[in-house]
Amino acid sequence: MSRTNRNSVTVRVPAKVNLQLAVGPREADGFHNLVTVFQAISIYDDVTITKSAPGNGITISIIGDHTHGVPADATNLAVKAAQLIADDYDFVIDAHIEVNKSIPVAGGMAGGSADAAAVIVGVNELYELEMSREEMHEFGSQLGSDVPFMISGGTAIGQGRGDQLTAALSRGTYHWVLALSTVGLSTPAVYQECDRLRAGLDIAAPQTSDALMQSLLAADSKAVGQALHNDLQSAACSLRPALTLVLDVGEEYGALGSIVSGSGPTVAFLVADEEQGLDLAVALTSSGVVGSVARAYGPVHGAKVI
């Protein structure tokens, strides 16, 4: 296997929102089958991998806007990604990973998964492994259900645990305003609350929303806004009642649609254009019900060497 003379590589990787998240009943193994429609959006982490002296192993540091609560040790998904590849290819990686975070932590935007995806792409480049996209996805799915999508980006349908991907037929650009919370939500806690709220109900197998897929194909932002749906939203709002106020403010100020992204607590508002996005961002900021506000557009490409 050839080894590049290159010493360092930087990969830019986006956040995601879920346009749809359909959650099936809890399976015997404790997991849920999902159908989700992901869209990669223009909020990015930059992950730099730099080779270090033999014997140093894999180290990591976290810098940037969103560092609180991100582990800077072997439990970080980015480190696990590098170690997984090293073990599989049977070679030693001595490298430092620097994650410059702009994606919110524990916000339902796949920040940890994004960093793992960036490391897979970066290690592949830095050590000239010449992995196919499918091989990178395979490593990703061993780390988390969102990781394969963060490698590909764009707009895609995820099934199974969310890691079985099909590209979605989507046209147009979509403008988003994101209401960010200062405190994250635990994904396992949100799923537990979802199970509690649905106890005794007959839950159908998850299906892709035809209305959403037709709206994306038609590049009809208004129809996409009306079709946004997340089965975990009621659970996230149950655990964090203030999210209901955030959703109300967005509706009041004319968002085309709103959705708690993934397991929350980030709330994503779809707006008609940049101008409406700016108006809504100002309204949310002055409402006092959100920690901070970001604006983004999608879809964008996945993890990419810059």
C-alpha positions as CSV (number, residue, x, y, z in Angstrom):
1,M,0.0,0.0,0.0
2,S,1.5,3.3,-1.0
3,R,1.9,6.1,1.6
4,T,1.6,9.7,0.5
5,N,4.3,12.3,1.3
6,R,1.5,14.6,2.2
7,N,1.6,15.4,5.9
8,S,-1.8,17.0,6.5
9,V,-5.3,17.1,5.1
10,T,-8.4,19.2,5.9
11,V,-11.9,18.0,5.2
12,R,-15.0,20.2,5.4
13,V,-18.2,18.4,6.4
14,P,-21.8,19.8,6.6
15,A,-24.6,19.6,9.2
16,K,-27.9,17.9,8.3
17,V,-31.6,18.5,8.9
18,N,-34.2,15.8,8.6
19,L,-37.1,16.7,6.3
20,Q,-38.9,13.6,7.4
21,L,-38.2,11.2,10.3
22,A,-40.6,8.3,10.5
23,V,-39.9,6.0,13.5
24,G,-41.2,2.4,13.5
25,P,-42.1,0.4,16.7
26,R,-39.3,-0.5,19.1
27,E,-37.7,-3.8,18.0
28,A,-36.6,-6.6,20.3
29,D,-33.0,-5.3,20.1
30,G,-34.2,-1.9,21.5
31,F,-33.7,-0.1,18.1
32,H,-36.3,1.3,15.8
33,N,-36.5,0.9,12.0
34,L,-36.5,4.4,10.4
35,V,-37.3,6.1,7.2
36,T,-35.7,9.5,7.0
37,V,-35.1,12.1,4.4
38,F,-31.8,13.9,5.1
39,Q,-30.6,17.2,3.6
40,A,-27.1,18.5,4.1
41,I,-26.9,22.2,4.9
42,S,-24.3,24.9,4.8
43,I,-23.1,24.8,8.4
44,Y,-19.7,23.1,8.5
45,D,-17.1,21.6,10.7
46,D,-13.5,21.6,9.4
47,V,-11.5,18.6,10.4
48,T,-7.7,18.6,9.9
49,I,-5.7,15.4,10.2
50,T,-1.9,15.9,10.6
51,K,0.6,13.0,10.8
52,S,2.6,13.0,14.0
53,A,5.7,11.2,15.3
54,P,5.6,7.4,15.5
55,G,4.2,6.2,18.8
56,N,2.0,9.2,19.4
57,G,-1.2,7.3,18.5
58,I,-4.3,9.2,17.5
59,T,-4.9,12.4,19.4
60,I,-7.7,15.0,19.1
61,S,-8.4,18.6,20.0
62,I,-11.7,20.6,19.6
63,I,-11.8,24.3,18.8
64,G,-14.4,26.7,17.4
65,D,-17.9,27.9,18.3
66,H,-19.4,24.7,19.7
67,T,-16.9,22.8,21.9
68,H,-18.8,22.3,25.2
69,G,-19.4,18.6,25.9
70,V,-17.4,17.3,23.0
71,P,-14.9,14.6,24.2
72,A,-11.3,15.2,23.3
73,D,-10.3,11.6,23.8
74,A,-10.7,8.1,22.4
75,T,-14.4,8.1,23.0
76,N,-14.8,10.8,20.2
77,L,-16.4,9.3,17.1
78,A,-13.7,11.0,15.0
79,V,-11.0,9.0,16.8
80,K,-13.0,5.8,16.6
81,A,-13.3,6.3,12.9
82,A,-9.5,6.6,12.4
83,Q,-8.9,3.6,14.7
84,L,-11.5,1.5,12.9
85,I,-9.8,2.1,9.5
86,A,-6.3,1.5,11.0
87,D,-7.5,-1.9,12.5
88,D,-9.2,-2.9,9.2
89,Y,-6.2,-2.0,7.0
90,D,-3.8,-3.3,9.6
91,F,-1.5,-0.3,9.9
92,V,-0.7,2.2,12.7
93,I,-2.1,5.7,12.5
94,D,0.0,8.3,14.4
95,A,-1.9,11.5,13.8
96,H,-3.5,14.5,15.4
97,I,-7.1,15.4,14.6
98,E,-8.2,19.0,15.0
99,V,-12.0,19.6,14.8
100,N,-13.0,23.2,14.2
101,K,-16.7,23.0,15.2
102,S,-19.5,25.2,13.9
103,I,-22.1,22.5,14.0
104,P,-24.0,22.6,17.3
105,V,-23.4,19.8,19.7
106,A,-26.2,17.4,20.6
107,G,-28.5,19.5,18.4
108,G,-30.0,16.8,16.1
109,M,-27.7,18.0,13.3
110,A,-25.3,15.1,13.3
111,G,-22.2,17.0,14.4
112,G,-20.4,14.0,15.8
113,S,-21.3,11.8,12.8
114,A,-20.1,14.6,10.5
115,D,-16.7,14.6,12.2
116,A,-16.5,10.8,11.9
117,A,-17.4,11.1,8.2
118,A,-14.7,13.8,7.7
119,V,-12.1,11.5,9.3
120,I,-13.0,8.6,7.0
121,V,-12.6,10.8,3.9
122,G,-9.5,12.5,5.3
123,V,-7.7,9.2,6.3
124,N,-8.5,7.8,2.9
125,E,-6.9,10.8,1.3
126,L,-3.9,11.1,3.6
127,Y,-2.9,7.5,3.5
128,E,-3.9,6.9,-0.1
129,L,-6.2,4.0,0.7
130,E,-8.2,4.5,-2.5
131,M,-11.5,3.4,-0.9
132,S,-14.7,3.5,-3.0
133,R,-17.7,5.5,-1.8
134,E,-19.3,2.2,-0.8
135,E,-16.3,1.2,1.4
136,M,-16.4,4.5,3.1
137,H,-20.1,4.1,3.7
138,E,-19.5,0.7,5.2
139,F,-17.0,2.1,7.7
140,G,-19.5,4.9,8.4
141,S,-22.4,2.6,9.2
142,Q,-20.3,0.8,11.8
143,L,-19.9,4.1,13.6
144,G,-23.4,5.5,13.5
145,S,-26.5,5.6,11.4
146,D,-26.0,9.3,10.2
147,V,-22.3,8.8,9.2
148,P,-22.8,7.4,5.7
149,F,-25.1,10.3,4.7
150,M,-22.5,12.9,6.0
151,I,-20.0,11.3,3.6
152,S,-22.4,11.7,0.6
153,G,-24.4,14.9,1.5
154,G,-27.0,16.2,-0.9
155,T,-30.6,15.0,-0.2
156,A,-31.1,11.3,0.5
157,I,-33.5,8.8,1.9
158,G,-32.2,6.7,4.8
159,Q,-33.8,3.4,5.8
160,G,-33.1,0.6,8.3
161,R,-31.3,2.4,11.1
162,G,-31.0,5.4,8.7
163,D,-27.8,4.1,7.2
164,Q,-29.2,2.4,4.0
165,L,-29.1,5.3,1.6
166,T,-30.8,6.1,-1.6
167,A,-30.3,9.5,-3.4
168,A,-33.5,11.5,-3.4
169,L,-34.7,13.1,-6.6
170,S,-34.6,16.7,-5.4
171,R,-34.3,20.0,-7.3
172,G,-33.8,23.6,-6.2
173,T,-32.2,25.3,-3.2
174,Y,-33.9,25.5,0.2
175,H,-33.3,28.3,2.7
176,W,-33.3,27.4,6.4
177,V,-33.3,29.3,9.7
178,L,-32.1,27.3,12.7
179,A,-33.1,28.0,16.2
180,L,-30.3,26.6,18.4
181,S,-30.6,25.7,22.1
182,T,-27.8,26.3,24.6
183,V,-28.3,22.8,26.0
184,G,-28.5,19.7,23.9
185,L,-30.9,16.7,24.1
186,S,-29.8,13.1,24.5
187,T,-30.9,11.0,21.5
188,P,-31.5,7.9,23.7
189,A,-33.6,9.9,26.1
190,V,-35.8,11.3,23.2
191,Y,-36.3,7.8,21.8
192,Q,-37.3,6.6,25.3
193,E,-39.8,9.4,25.6
194,C,-41.2,8.6,22.2
195,D,-41.7,5.0,23.3
196,R,-43.4,6.2,26.5
197,L,-45.8,8.5,24.6
198,R,-46.7,5.7,22.2
199,A,-47.1,2.9,24.7
200,G,-50.1,0.8,23.9
201,L,-50.5,2.2,20.4
202,D,-50.2,0.2,17.3
203,I,-47.3,1.8,15.4
204,A,-47.1,1.1,11.7
205,A,-43.8,0.4,9.8
206,P,-42.3,3.7,8.6
207,Q,-42.8,4.8,5.0
208,T,-41.3,7.6,2.9
209,S,-43.7,10.5,2.5
210,D,-44.9,10.7,-1.1
211,A,-46.0,14.3,-0.6
212,L,-42.5,15.3,0.4
213,M,-40.7,13.4,-2.4
214,Q,-43.0,15.0,-5.0
215,S,-42.5,18.4,-3.5
216,L,-38.7,18.0,-3.6
217,L,-38.8,16.9,-7.2
218,A,-41.0,19.9,-8.2
219,A,-38.6,22.3,-6.2
220,D,-41.8,23.5,-4.5
221,S,-40.5,25.0,-1.2
222,K,-44.0,25.8,0.1
223,A,-45.1,22.2,-0.4
224,V,-41.9,20.9,1.1
225,G,-42.6,23.1,4.2
226,Q,-46.1,21.6,4.6
227,A,-44.7,18.1,4.2
228,L,-42.0,18.3,6.9
229,H,-42.6,15.7,9.7
230,N,-40.7,14.2,12.5
231,D,-42.1,11.4,14.7
232,L,-39.7,12.4,17.5
233,Q,-40.9,16.0,17.6
234,S,-43.6,15.4,20.3
235,A,-41.1,13.5,22.5
236,A,-38.5,16.3,22.1
237,C,-41.2,18.9,23.0
238,S,-42.3,16.8,25.9
239,L,-38.7,16.8,27.3
240,R,-38.1,20.4,26.4
241,P,-41.5,22.3,26.5
242,A,-39.8,25.6,25.4
243,L,-39.5,24.1,21.9
244,T,-43.2,24.5,21.4
245,L,-42.8,28.3,21.9
246,V,-39.9,28.4,19.4
247,L,-42.1,26.5,16.8
248,D,-44.9,29.0,17.5
249,V,-42.7,32.1,16.8
250,G,-41.6,30.6,13.5
251,E,-45.2,30.0,12.4
252,E,-46.2,33.5,13.5
253,Y,-43.4,35.0,11.3
254,G,-44.4,33.2,8.2
255,A,-42.0,30.2,7.9
256,L,-43.1,27.8,5.2
257,G,-42.7,25.0,7.6
258,S,-40.9,24.0,10.8
259,I,-39.4,20.8,12.2
260,V,-37.4,19.7,15.2
261,S,-34.3,18.3,13.5
262,G,-33.6,14.6,14.4
263,S,-33.8,14.1,18.1
264,G,-33.6,17.9,18.7
265,P,-33.4,20.4,20.2
266,T,-32.5,22.4,17.0
267,V,-35.6,23.7,15.3
268,A,-35.3,24.1,11.5
269,F,-37.6,26.6,9.8
270,L,-37.9,26.5,6.0
271,V,-38.3,30.0,4.5
272,A,-39.0,31.3,1.0
273,D,-35.7,33.1,0.4
274,E,-32.8,34.8,2.1
275,E,-34.8,38.0,2.9
276,Q,-37.5,36.1,4.7
277,G,-34.7,34.1,6.5
278,L,-33.2,37.4,7.8
279,D,-36.6,38.6,9.0
280,L,-37.3,35.4,10.9
281,A,-33.8,35.3,12.3
282,V,-34.3,38.8,13.8
283,A,-37.7,37.8,15.1
284,L,-36.4,34.7,16.8
285,T,-33.4,36.5,18.3
286,S,-35.6,39.2,19.8
287,S,-38.2,36.7,21.0
288,G,-35.9,35.5,23.8
289,V,-36.9,31.9,23.4
290,V,-33.8,30.7,21.5
291,G,-30.2,30.4,22.5
292,S,-28.9,31.6,19.1
293,V,-29.9,31.6,15.5
294,A,-28.1,30.4,12.3
295,R,-29.1,30.7,8.6
296,A,-28.1,28.1,6.0
297,Y,-29.1,26.7,2.6
298,G,-29.2,23.2,1.2
299,P,-28.6,20.8,-0.2
300,V,-24.8,20.9,-0.2
301,H,-22.1,18.2,-0.8
302,G,-20.9,15.9,1.9
303,A,-17.5,15.6,3.5
304,K,-14.9,17.0,1.0
305,V,-11.2,17.6,1.1
306,I,-10.5,21.4,0.9
